Amino acid sequence: MSKSAELTRKDMKEPDKFQVAANQAASWIAARKKAAIPVAAGAVVVVLAVAAFSALSQRKAEAAGAALSGLYQIAGAEISSVPLPGVPGPFYPSEDARQKAVAEAAAKLVADFTGTRAAALASLALGDAKLRLGDLEAAAAAYQAYLAAAPREDALRFGALEGLALVEEGKGNVAGALTAWGRFGAEAPAQADRADLEKARVLEQAGRADEAKKLLAGFADAHKESPLTGEAAERLAKLGGK
């Protein structure tokens, strides 16, 4: 049974929200009829408009939530060319096929529910799917859309910031990647230690071993409580540093 089907049946059992609001408005006008006859018609229109907007907003949020749940189901679907016993599906023959399905569902959710939290989360999923498919420009645009919609304190912002850094790496843009990882560490301070490890990796891969060693050598002092200190020391040792 789908989530959307459950919501539909639930709504059918409840009193119609528009009708309830109309009854409330009529009672309000009747109680104030002698004092407010001239404004009664305008008041009921306002009350009904607010009630209708509230009901539509609630139903939109429910539909967006159901669509987001479906998107997550696709993202976690099994990779298999045949249905698997006891597994509800869906199934995809390859990782690329699954990511294409994720991208399609995420793009539709964004288009259908623009401005909702579900649409923002779908933008993040769209960015990840496009990144895995190698569509770097589309991935960057989706990550930027998420960052524009999400508040600064949003717990998932680091995912979009990380995605932007990986996009720059995918382009072979060393300077852009270093800048993006720097932004990652600055805007997600709990991840600052990891940001420095990633910057060291990018520098090493770019043949800038001395800069990588310098960054790793100062890691323990810069991140005294980091659980990644041991990993930083190992990387430094492999580069011939102390």
C-alpha positions in Angstrom: 0.0 0.0 0.0 1.5 3.3 -1.0 1.8 6.3 1.3 -0.2 8.5 -1.0 -3.1 5.9 -1.0 -3.1 6.0 2.8 -3.2 9.8 2.9 -6.1 9.8 0.4 -8.2 7.4 2.5 -7.4 9.4 5.7 -8.5 12.6 4.1 -11.8 11.0 3.0 -12.6 10.1 6.6 -12.0 13.5 7.9 -14.5 16.4 7.7 -13.8 18.6 4.7 -11.5 21.4 6.0 -13.2 24.0 3.7 -16.7 23.1 5.0 -15.5 23.3 8.6 -14.1 26.7 7.9 -17.3 27.9 6.2 -19.4 26.8 9.2 -17.0 28.6 11.6 -17.2 31.7 9.5 -21.0 31.6 9.4 -21.1 31.3 13.2 -18.7 34.2 13.6 -20.9 36.5 11.4 -24.1 35.4 13.1 -22.7 36.3 16.5 -21.7 39.8 15.3 -24.5 40.4 12.9 -25.8 43.6 14.5 -22.5 45.2 14.8 -20.8 44.1 11.6 -23.4 43.6 8.8 -21.5 45.9 6.4 -18.3 43.9 6.6 -19.8 40.4 6.9 -19.4 39.5 3.3 -15.8 40.6 3.2 -15.0 38.8 6.4 -16.3 35.5 5.2 -14.4 35.7 2.0 -11.1 36.4 3.9 -11.8 33.5 6.4 -12.6 31.1 3.6 -9.6 32.1 1.6 -7.3 31.6 4.5 -8.9 28.2 5.3 -8.6 27.1 1.6 -5.0 28.2 1.5 -4.2 26.3 4.7 -5.9 23.1 3.4 -4.1 23.3 0.1 -0.8 23.9 1.8 -1.3 20.9 4.0 -2.2 18.7 1.1 0.8 20.0 -0.9 3.1 19.3 2.0 1.7 15.7 2.3 2.1 15.1 -1.4 5.6 16.5 -1.4 6.5 14.2 1.6 5.1 11.2 -0.2 7.1 12.1 -3.3 10.3 12.5 -1.2 9.7 9.1 0.4 9.4 7.6 -3.1 12.6 9.3 -4.1 14.5 7.8 -1.2 13.0 4.4 -2.0 14.5 4.7 -5.5 17.9 5.8 -4.1 18.0 2.8 -1.9 16.7 0.3 -4.5 18.5 -3.0 -5.2 20.8 -3.4 -8.2 19.5 -6.6 -9.9 18.5 -7.6 -13.4 15.7 -9.7 -12.0 13.3 -9.3 -9.0 14.6 -10.6 -5.7 12.4 -12.9 -3.5 11.0 -11.1 -0.5 12.2 -7.6 -1.7 9.5 -5.2 -2.8 11.6 -3.3 -5.3 12.1 -1.3 -7.4 15.1 -3.0 -9.1 17.6 -1.5 -11.5 20.0 -3.4 -13.7 23.0 -1.1 -13.0 24.1 1.7 -10.8 23.8 4.1 -13.7 20.2 3.1 -14.2 19.4 3.7 -10.6 21.1 7.1 -10.6 19.2 8.1 -13.7 16.0 7.1 -12.0 17.0 9.1 -8.9 17.8 12.2 -11.1 14.5 11.9 -12.9 12.4 11.6 -9.8 14.3 14.3 -8.0 13.9 16.8 -10.9 10.2 16.1 -11.0 9.8 16.7 -7.3 11.7 20.0 -7.5 9.5 21.1 -10.4 6.2 20.0 -8.8 6.9 21.3 -5.2 9.1 24.3 -5.7 9.8 26.1 -2.4 9.1 23.2 -0.1 11.6 21.5 2.2 11.1 18.3 0.2 12.1 20.1 -3.0 15.3 21.4 -1.3 16.2 17.8 -0.2 15.4 16.6 -3.7 17.9 19.1 -5.0 20.6 17.6 -2.8 19.7 14.1 -4.1 19.7 15.4 -7.7 23.2 16.8 -7.2 24.5 13.5 -5.9 22.9 11.6 -8.7 24.3 13.9 -11.4 27.7 13.8 -9.8 27.7 10.0 -9.9 26.6 10.2 -13.6 29.4 12.6 -14.4 27.1 15.5 -15.3 29.2 18.0 -13.4 27.5 21.2 -14.4 24.0 19.8 -13.5 25.4 18.5 -10.2 26.8 21.9 -9.3 23.5 23.7 -10.2 21.6 21.3 -8.0 23.9 21.7 -5.0 23.8 25.5 -5.4 20.0 25.3 -5.4 20.0 23.3 -2.2 22.4 25.8 -0.5 20.2 28.7 -1.6 17.1 27.1 -0.1 18.6 25.6 3.1 19.2 27.8 6.2 22.8 28.4 7.3 22.3 26.1 10.3 20.9 23.2 8.2 22.6 19.9 9.2 22.8 18.7 5.6 24.6 21.7 4.1 27.9 19.9 4.4 26.7 17.4 1.8 26.1 20.1 -0.8 29.4 21.8 0.0 31.2 18.5 -0.3 29.5 17.9 -3.6 30.7 21.2 -5.0 34.3 20.4 -4.0 34.0 17.0 -5.7 32.6 18.7 -8.8 35.7 20.9 -9.0 37.9 17.9 -8.6 36.0 16.1 -11.4 36.7 19.1 -13.6 40.4 18.9 -12.8 40.3 22.4 -11.3 42.8 22.1 -8.5 42.4 25.8 -7.4 38.7 25.5 -7.4 38.7 22.3 -5.5 41.0 23.7 -2.8 38.7 26.8 -2.5 35.6 24.6 -2.3 37.2 22.4 0.4 38.1 25.5 2.3 34.5 26.7 2.1 33.4 23.2 3.3 35.5 23.6 6.4 34.5 27.2 7.1 30.7 26.7 6.7 30.7 23.3 8.3 33.2 23.8 11.1 32.5 20.4 12.6 34.0 19.0 9.4 37.1 21.4 9.4 39.5 18.5 10.1 38.2 16.5 7.3 38.4 19.5 5.0 42.1 19.8 5.7 42.7 16.1 5.0 40.9 16.5 1.7 42.9 19.6 0.8 46.1 17.7 1.5 44.9 14.8 -0.7 44.2 17.3 -3.6 47.6 18.9 -3.2 49.3 15.5 -3.2 47.5 14.4 -6.3 48.4 17.7 -8.0 52.1 17.0 -7.4 52.3 19.6 -4.7 53.7 17.3 -2.0 55.5 20.0 0.0 52.3 22.0 0.5 50.5 18.8 1.4 53.2 17.9 4.0 53.0 21.4 5.5 49.3 21.1 5.9 49.5 17.7 7.5 52.4 18.7 9.8 50.2 21.3 11.4 47.1 19.1 11.5 47.4 18.0 15.2 47.8 21.6 16.4 45.0 22.9 14.3 42.6 20.1 15.3 43.6 19.0 18.8 40.4 16.9 19.4 40.1 15.4 16.0 39.7 11.6 15.6 41.5 12.0 12.2 44.8 13.0 13.7 46.2 9.4 13.3 45.2 9.3 9.6 46.8 12.7 9.1 50.1 11.4 10.7 50.0 8.3 8.5 49.6 10.4 5.3 52.4 12.7 6.4 54.7 9.7 7.0 54.0 8.3 3.5 55.0 11.7 2.1 58.3 11.5 4.0 57.3 14.2 6.6 57.6 14.1 10.4 
